[in-house]
Amino acid sequence: MTYEGLREFAGTWGLVFLVILFLGAVAYALWPSNKDKFEHASRLPLEEDDGELRS
């Protein structure tokens, strides 16, 4: 396989792969069953902490 062939393959199918990956991430973020998990995570910085460091 030549460099030009590899570049064309990566350009075409790489774009398809990244678009599918992006759509999967958006679908995961907007999936109704994940709403409670993301709402809880959005409130974590505002919750009171007891001052102890956790590892």
N, C-alpha and C positions, 0 to 999 in steps of 0.2 A: 504494500500500500504506500502510495506516495504521500508527501507532506500535504499537497493540495487536496488529495482525496480525504485524508484524515481531518484536515481543517474544515472541509465542507461537511463531513459527517458530524464532527463535533459542533459546528455552528448550527446545523439543522436540528439534530436530535438533542443537542444540549439545550437549545431553546425550548423544545417540546418538553423535555424533562423538567426544566426549571418552571415552566408555566404550570405543569401538572403538580409539582411540589408546592408552588404558591397557592394554587386553588385548593389543595389538600389542607394547607395551613389555615386558609381563610375558612374553609368548611369546618375544621376542628374548632376554631375560635368562635364561630357563630352557631355551633350545634347546640340545640336547646338543652340537652342534658348536661352540658358543661357550664351553664349559666351560674349555678350556685357556687361551683368551684372558683370561677373567675371573680365573682362578687366577693367571696371570702378573701381571695388573694389581694383584691384591690383595697380592702379595709385593713390588712395587716400592718401597714406602716402607721396607721392612726391609733392602733390599740395600745393601751397602757402596758408597760413591761415592768417586771419586778426588779430590774436592774442587774440581774445575773447574766453573765456571759454563758452562752450555750454553745457546745461544740458538736 
